[in-house]
């Protein structure tokens, strides 16, 4: 989950810069020195209301996915161990048929594991989205209220800011406003796989 929040901070930084620049370019007011501020998205996303709840929810759900993957792995290992034990006693046709069957099962499990991994990533994004939307809305509101031309993100991995006046730091202000909005609800998942689906291999 922490990896996702770090990735989200990059997306947040890029979207904020683009929105702010678009707002500045769309203004017909006489040219004045640009007002610039900055935030640290890593700090904001770490402390944003709802982050801990979203992370806890994901940790609960991801256990089901991991159990599914572990069951598939255990099932495949049992099949292979049984084959290795029985192979010397099998005729060549039966031995090849068993080997082919295990290979097919391995491909099937790999495909299902990739599908579960994709579902987990999608669920992470789903849990983070409401928090990201609130953060972006608050930052854009502050930008518009105080007439900032650009708000940069010094917390993103793609940041090009090497030094800045701390008086321009809007991080605490953003966090304070987020906290007045309370904690966003955490959505329940309808995509968590059920424990059934992987049967014990026949020996």
Buried (B, 14 or more C-beta within 10 A) or exposed (E): BEEBBBBBBBBBBEBBBEBBBEBBEEEEEEEEEEBBBBBBBBBBBBBBBBBEBBBEBBEEBBEBBEEBBEBBEEBBEBBBEBBEEEEEEBEEEEBEEBBEEBEEBBEEBEEBBEEBEEBBEEBBEBBBBBBBEBBBEBBBEBBEEEEBBBBBBBBBEEBEEEEEEEEBBBBEBBBEBBEEEEBBEBEEBEEBBEEEEBEEBEE
